[in-house]
């Protein structure tokens, strides 16, 4: 049975997450008047207004934002405390909130979650896929699965899989336009650009013989979706940067070829990130170990 304080904190976090008092009420099995009364009692006790109400939605006041930040952290610490004292010798159980990249989360992580759920039926997994990294600490997620490093000192990380990146193109494109021999040759080629988060548009960075070089490339096709740009490369529209995870089957079949293999691109290693807590939950540890095992099996 949750304490009144924990229940109150969860109630407010749910209001902020749903952006609607009515939606939060439905999820907590409360009537709208009961939810309104509960929020009013919280505000009266604190002596401040936590949300701005409209007929259809709510937004947080400055005080509400502060309350949400503390509430999220406190609930996380409560879960960690319960796990620390109850996980010894007990099968993993409880809620695990996981974030993953949009396409990779849908095609690869979701099937692994299905397999994990069969192995650990007492764990409830909430998988959210987003195109951009989220703030794990403030949003209350247990872990995130991302390619590349995240510059956040509040997080710890474990590498799940090494994943090099290569320049590639279809044989048809290379026959029509020639194969580049130097980085300077890329300037006259059609390049397919994968726009990711805030990366500089059309800037490709390479390392060769301990020397770094940035090349500005151009092309008529670009997208923020990795599957889309890969499809364009397969259709012969130009040269693309992709990771070996995405390219393996196409390189093996010959549908794509590596270009300028002597030049090294920043890797896209796969990491699982999690808040840097001393006592990680048993379910989070089980899920991370499961991912490591699954990707080792896949690469074998």
C-alpha positions as CSV (number, residue, x, y, z in Angstrom):
1,X,0.0,0.0,0.0
2,X,1.5,3.3,-1.0
3,X,1.9,6.0,1.5
4,X,-0.3,9.1,1.1
5,X,2.7,11.2,0.1
6,X,3.9,8.7,-2.6
7,X,0.4,8.5,-4.0
8,X,0.2,12.3,-4.0
9,X,3.5,12.6,-5.8
10,X,2.4,10.1,-8.4
11,X,-0.9,11.9,-8.9
12,X,0.9,15.2,-9.6
13,X,3.5,13.5,-11.9
14,X,0.6,12.0,-13.8
15,X,-1.1,15.3,-14.2
16,X,2.0,16.8,-15.7
17,X,2.6,13.8,-18.0
18,X,-0.9,13.7,-19.3
19,X,-1.4,17.5,-19.5
20,X,-5.0,17.0,-18.4
21,X,-6.6,16.6,-15.0
22,X,-9.4,14.5,-16.5
23,X,-6.9,12.1,-18.1
24,X,-5.0,11.8,-14.8
25,X,-8.2,11.1,-13.0
26,X,-9.2,8.3,-15.4
27,X,-5.8,6.6,-15.1
28,X,-6.0,6.7,-11.3
29,X,-9.6,5.6,-11.3
30,X,-10.9,8.9,-9.8
31,X,-13.9,10.9,-10.7
32,X,-13.0,14.4,-12.2
33,X,-14.5,16.2,-9.1
34,X,-12.4,14.0,-6.8
35,X,-9.3,14.7,-8.8
36,X,-10.0,18.5,-8.8
37,X,-10.6,18.4,-5.0
38,X,-7.4,16.4,-4.5
39,X,-5.3,19.0,-6.4
40,X,-7.0,21.9,-4.6
41,X,-6.1,20.3,-1.3
42,X,-2.5,19.9,-2.3
43,X,-2.3,23.6,-3.4
44,X,-4.0,24.7,-0.2
45,X,-1.6,22.8,2.0
46,X,1.4,24.2,0.1
47,X,0.0,27.7,-0.2
48,X,0.8,28.0,-3.9
49,X,-0.9,27.3,-7.2
50,X,0.8,24.3,-8.9
51,X,-1.1,24.4,-12.3
52,X,-2.9,26.8,-14.5
53,X,-6.2,25.3,-15.5
54,X,-8.1,25.7,-18.8
55,X,-11.3,23.9,-19.8
56,X,-9.3,21.2,-21.7
57,X,-5.7,21.1,-20.3
58,X,-3.4,22.2,-17.5
59,X,0.0,23.8,-17.6
60,X,2.5,23.9,-14.7
61,X,3.3,27.1,-12.8
62,X,6.9,27.8,-11.8
63,X,6.1,26.3,-8.5
64,X,4.5,23.3,-10.2
65,X,7.7,22.8,-12.3
66,X,9.8,22.8,-9.1
67,X,7.3,20.4,-7.4
68,X,7.4,18.0,-10.4
69,X,11.2,18.0,-10.5
70,X,11.4,17.0,-6.8
71,X,8.4,14.5,-7.1
72,X,10.1,12.7,-10.0
73,X,13.4,12.3,-8.1
74,X,11.7,11.3,-4.8
75,X,9.6,8.6,-6.5
76,X,12.7,7.2,-8.2
77,X,14.6,7.1,-4.9
78,X,11.6,5.3,-3.3
79,X,11.6,2.7,-6.0
80,X,15.4,2.3,-5.6
81,X,15.1,1.9,-1.8
82,X,12.4,-0.7,-2.1
83,X,14.4,-2.6,-4.7
84,X,17.6,-2.5,-2.6
85,X,15.9,-4.0,0.5
86,X,13.7,-6.5,-1.3
87,X,15.6,-7.8,-4.4
88,X,17.9,-10.3,-2.7
89,X,16.9,-13.8,-4.0
90,X,13.6,-12.4,-5.4
91,X,12.7,-12.5,-9.1
92,X,12.7,-9.1,-10.7
93,X,9.3,-7.4,-10.5
94,X,7.7,-4.0,-10.7
95,X,7.6,-1.2,-13.3
96,X,10.5,-0.6,-15.7
97,X,10.4,2.5,-17.9
98,X,12.6,2.3,-21.0
99,X,13.3,4.8,-23.7
100,X,14.8,4.0,-27.1
101,X,15.3,5.6,-30.5
102,X,12.3,5.7,-32.8
103,X,13.1,3.2,-35.6
104,X,15.5,1.0,-33.7
105,X,13.2,0.9,-30.7
106,X,10.3,-0.3,-33.0
107,X,12.2,-2.8,-35.0
108,X,14.7,-4.2,-32.6
109,X,14.1,-3.3,-28.9
110,X,10.3,-4.0,-29.0
111,X,10.8,-7.7,-30.0
112,X,13.5,-8.0,-27.3
113,X,11.1,-6.5,-24.7
114,X,8.6,-9.2,-25.8
115,X,11.2,-11.9,-25.1
116,X,12.2,-10.3,-21.8
117,X,8.5,-10.2,-20.7
118,X,8.2,-13.9,-21.2
119,X,11.3,-14.5,-19.2
120,X,10.4,-12.1,-16.4
121,X,6.5,-12.0,-16.2
122,X,6.5,-10.0,-13.0
123,X,8.2,-7.0,-14.6
124,X,5.9,-4.4,-16.2
125,X,7.8,-2.7,-19.1
126,X,6.8,0.7,-20.4
127,X,8.7,1.3,-23.7
128,X,8.7,4.8,-25.1
129,X,10.3,5.5,-28.4
130,X,11.4,9.1,-29.3
131,X,13.5,10.6,-32.1
132,X,15.6,12.7,-29.5
133,X,17.2,11.8,-26.3
134,X,15.2,12.5,-23.2
135,X,16.2,13.7,-19.7
136,X,16.2,10.4,-17.8
137,X,16.5,11.9,-14.4
138,X,13.7,14.5,-14.7
139,X,11.3,12.3,-16.7
140,X,11.6,9.4,-14.3
141,X,12.8,6.7,-16.8
142,X,14.9,3.9,-15.6
143,X,17.1,3.6,-18.6
144,X,17.6,4.6,-22.3
145,X,19.0,2.7,-25.2
146,X,20.9,4.9,-27.6
147,X,23.6,4.9,-30.2
148,X,26.6,7.1,-29.4
149,X,27.4,8.9,-26.2
150,X,25.2,11.2,-24.2
151,X,27.0,14.1,-22.5
152,X,25.2,14.0,-19.1
153,X,27.3,13.5,-16.0
154,X,24.3,12.4,-14.0
155,X,24.1,9.2,-16.1
156,X,26.0,5.9,-16.1
157,X,26.4,3.8,-19.2
158,X,27.1,0.3,-20.3
159,X,28.1,-0.5,-23.8
160,X,25.8,-3.1,-25.4
161,X,27.4,-3.5,-28.8
162,X,30.3,-2.0,-30.8
163,X,29.1,-0.5,-34.0
164,X,31.4,1.1,-36.6
165,X,30.1,3.5,-39.3
166,X,31.0,3.4,-43.0
167,X,30.5,5.3,-46.2
168,X,28.5,3.2,-48.6
169,X,26.8,3.3,-52.0
170,X,25.1,0.9,-54.4
171,X,27.0,-0.8,-57.2
172,X,24.7,0.9,-59.7
173,X,25.5,4.4,-58.3
174,X,29.3,3.8,-58.3
175,X,29.1,2.5,-61.9
176,X,27.3,5.7,-63.1
177,X,29.3,8.2,-61.0
178,X,32.6,6.5,-60.3
179,X,34.1,5.5,-56.9
180,X,35.6,8.3,-54.8
181,X,39.4,7.8,-54.1
182,X,39.9,10.7,-51.7
183,X,37.7,12.7,-49.3
184,X,37.9,15.7,-51.7
185,X,36.2,13.6,-54.3
186,X,33.0,13.5,-52.2
187,X,32.4,17.2,-53.1
188,X,31.4,16.1,-56.7
189,X,29.3,13.2,-55.6
190,X,25.6,13.0,-54.6
191,X,25.5,12.4,-50.9
192,X,22.4,11.3,-48.9
193,X,22.2,13.1,-45.6
194,X,20.8,11.7,-42.4
195,X,19.8,14.6,-40.3
196,X,20.2,13.6,-36.6
197,X,19.2,15.9,-33.7
198,X,21.4,19.0,-33.8
199,X,24.3,17.6,-35.9
200,X,25.8,20.2,-38.3
201,X,23.9,19.7,-41.6
202,X,26.0,18.0,-44.3
203,X,29.3,18.0,-42.3
204,X,31.0,14.6,-42.3
205,X,33.9,14.1,-40.0
206,X,36.7,11.5,-40.6
207,X,40.0,10.4,-39.0
208,X,42.9,9.0,-41.0
209,X,46.5,8.4,-39.7
210,X,45.6,10.3,-36.5
211,X,44.5,13.3,-38.5
212,X,40.9,14.6,-38.3
213,X,39.1,16.2,-41.2
214,X,35.6,17.6,-41.7
215,X,34.1,17.6,-45.2
216,X,31.0,19.6,-46.3
217,X,28.9,17.4,-48.6
218,X,25.8,18.1,-50.6
219,X,22.9,16.1,-52.0
220,X,19.3,16.5,-53.0
221,X,18.0,13.9,-50.6
222,X,18.0,14.1,-46.8
223,X,15.8,12.8,-44.0
224,X,15.8,12.4,-40.2
225,X,14.7,8.8,-40.6
226,X,17.5,6.2,-40.9
227,X,15.4,3.6,-42.7
228,X,14.4,6.2,-45.3
229,X,18.0,7.3,-46.2
230,X,19.1,3.6,-46.3
231,X,16.4,2.9,-48.8
232,X,17.5,5.8,-51.0
233,X,21.1,4.5,-51.0
234,X,19.8,1.0,-52.0
235,X,17.9,2.7,-54.9
236,X,21.2,4.1,-56.1
237,X,20.7,7.8,-55.3
238,X,24.1,8.5,-53.7
239,X,26.6,7.9,-51.0
240,X,25.5,7.5,-47.4
241,X,26.9,7.1,-43.9
242,X,25.4,4.1,-42.1
243,X,26.5,1.8,-39.2
244,X,27.6,-1.8,-39.7
245,X,24.4,-2.9,-37.7
246,X,22.3,-1.5,-40.6
247,X,24.6,-2.4,-43.4
248,X,25.7,-6.0,-42.6
249,X,23.1,-7.9,-44.7
250,X,23.4,-5.5,-47.7
251,X,27.1,-5.6,-47.7
252,X,27.0,-9.4,-47.6
253,X,24.5,-9.6,-50.4
254,X,26.4,-7.0,-52.5
255,X,23.5,-4.5,-52.7
256,X,25.8,-1.9,-51.1
257,X,29.6,-1.4,-51.1
258,X,31.9,0.3,-48.6
259,X,33.5,3.5,-50.0
260,X,36.8,4.9,-48.7
261,X,37.2,2.2,-46.0
262,X,40.6,3.6,-44.9
263,X,38.9,6.7,-43.4
264,X,37.4,6.2,-40.0
265,X,34.1,7.8,-39.0
266,X,32.9,8.3,-35.4
267,X,31.5,5.0,-34.1
268,X,27.8,4.5,-33.3
269,X,28.3,2.0,-30.4
270,X,25.1,1.0,-28.7
271,X,24.8,2.0,-25.0
272,X,22.2,1.6,-22.3
273,X,22.1,4.7,-20.1
274,X,20.7,4.9,-16.6
275,X,20.6,7.3,-13.7
276,X,23.8,7.0,-11.7
277,X,22.3,5.5,-8.6
278,X,24.3,3.4,-6.2
279,X,21.5,0.8,-5.8
280,X,20.1,-0.1,-9.2
281,X,16.9,-2.1,-9.2
282,X,16.9,-5.8,-9.8
283,X,14.6,-5.4,-12.8
284,X,16.9,-2.8,-14.4
285,X,20.0,-5.0,-13.9
286,X,18.1,-8.0,-15.3
287,X,17.0,-6.0,-18.4
288,X,20.5,-4.7,-19.1
289,X,22.1,-8.1,-18.7
290,X,19.4,-9.5,-21.0
291,X,20.3,-6.9,-23.7
292,X,24.0,-7.7,-23.5
293,X,23.2,-11.4,-23.9
294,X,20.8,-10.8,-26.8
295,X,23.2,-8.6,-28.8
296,X,26.1,-10.9,-28.1
297,X,24.0,-13.7,-29.5
298,X,23.1,-11.6,-32.5
299,X,26.7,-10.7,-33.4
300,X,27.9,-14.3,-32.9
